[in-house]
Amino acid sequence: MNNKNNERVFKMSFASVYPHYLEKAEKKGRTKAEVDEIIHWLLGYDAKALQRHIDAKTNFETLFNQAKINPNVSKITGVICGYRVEEIEDPLMQKIRYLDKLIDELAKGKAMEKILRK
């Protein structure tokens, strides 16, 4: 991925992408609660903090920079958007792709215990 594309993603509002995460999960019979649980696990935000970021239209860069990233994040492996998440060089883009990967696993029917690397 080039830096220009990364910058575009970093400045994107999380609130503009969140409904797509929900739609992807709900199309496959999963729930908003499960999507939120993944976000809470990965980023350390509780429901109120997450809603504040959505309401404020926080961009991805700020959302992830203020997060308390789960220490088990290194257990997330595999391909998302044509890239192996464990090989993405830009640390911020890697964290964003971790979230994409977890939502993808949810939509594919993976059990929450496995998604949350328990």
MIVO-322541 format. One record per residue: residue in one letter; x, y, z of N, C-alpha, C in turn. Coordinates in steps of 0.1 Angstrom, whole numbers, plus 5000, padded with zeros to 4 digits. Layout:
N
AXYZXYZXYZ ...
// end
This chain:
118
M500849885000500050005000500950125000 N500550224992501350344992500950445003 N501850535006501550635017500350725015 K500150755002498950844999497650775002 N497550644999496350565002496250555017 N497350525024497350515039496850645045 E497350755041496950885046495450905044 R494950865033493450875030492650795040 V493150675043492450585052492550645066 F493750685070493950745084493050855087 K492750935077491951055079490451025078 M490050905073488650865072488050865086 S486750905086486050905099485650755102 F485950715114485450585118483950565117 A483250675120481750675120481250645106 S482050675095481650655082481850505078 V482750435085483050295082482250195091 Y482050245103481350155113480050095107 P479150165101477950105095478249995085 H479350005078479749895069480149765077 Y480849785088481249675096479949605101 L478949685106477749625110476949555099 E476949615088476249555076476849425072 K478149425072478849305068478549185078 A478549215091478249115101476849075101 E475949175100474449145101473949065089 K474549085077474249015065474448865067 K475348835076475748695079475148645092 G474148715097473548665109474248705122 R475248785122475948825134475348955139 T475749005151475049115157475949235159 K475249355161475949475165476749455178 A476149375187476849355200478149275197 E478249185188479449115185480449205178 V480049295169480949385163481549475174 D480649525183481149615193482149545203 E481849415206482749335214484149325208 I484149305195485449295188486249425190 I485449535187486149675189486549695203 H485749655213486149675227487449595230 W487449465225488549385227489849435221 L489749475208490949525201491449665206 L490549755208490949895211490749935225 G490149855233490049885248488949995251 Y488150035241487050125244485850065250 D485250125260483950075265482850135256 A481650095258480550135249480350285248 K480550355260480450505260481550565252 A482750525254483850585247483750555232 L483350435228483150405214482050495208 Q480950515215479950605210480350745209 R481250795218481750925217482550945205 H483350845201484250855189483350855177 I482250775177481350775165480650915164 D480150965175479451095175480351205171 A481651195175482651305172483251285158 K482851175151483451145138484951145138 T485451085148486951065150487450995138 N488651035133489250965122490050845128 F490350755118491050625122492350655130 E493050745125494350775131494250815146 T493250905149493050945163492450825171 L491450755165490850645172491850535176 F492750505168493750405171494850455180 N495250585178496350645186495850655201 Q494550675203494050695217493650555223 A493750455215493250325220494350255229 K493850155237494750075244494649935237 I495549915227495549805218495749675227 N494949575224495049445232496349385230 P496949335241498349275239498349145231 N497249085229497148965221497048995206 V497149115202496949155188497949085179 S499049045184500048975175499548835171 K498548785178498048645174497048655162 I496748775158495948795146496848775133 T496548675125497248655113496348625102 G496848625090496048595078496048705068 V495248695058495148785047493848865048 I494048995046492849085044493249185034 C492249205024492449305013493749275005 G494149145005495249104997496649115004 Y496549155017497849175024497849075037 R498949025040499048945052499149045064 V498249045073498249145084499549155092 E500149035094501349035102502549095094 E502449115081503549175073503349315069 I502249385074502049525070503049605078 E503749685071504849765077504349885085 D503449955080502950075087502150035099 P502650075112501950025124500550065125 L500150185121498750225121497950145111 M498350135099497650055089497449915094 Q498449855100498449725105497249705115 K497149805124496149795134494749815128 I494649895118493349915111492949785104 R493949715098493649595091493349475101 Y493949485113493549385123492049395125 L491549515127490049535129489349475117 D489749505105489149455093489149305093 K490249245097490349095097489449035107 L489349095119488449045129486949055125 I486549165119485149175114484949075103 D485949055094485848955084485648815089 E486348775100486248645106484848635112 L484348735118482948735124481948705113 A482048775101481148755090481248615084 K482448555086482648415080482148315090 G481648355102481048255111481948205121 K483148255123484048205133483548235147 A483848145156483348165170484048285177 M483348355185483848475192485148445200 E485148325206486348285214487648285205 K487448235193488548225184488848365178 I487848445175488148575170488848665180 L488448645193489148725203490348665209 R490848565202492148495205492248455220 K491148395225491148355239491748215240 
// end
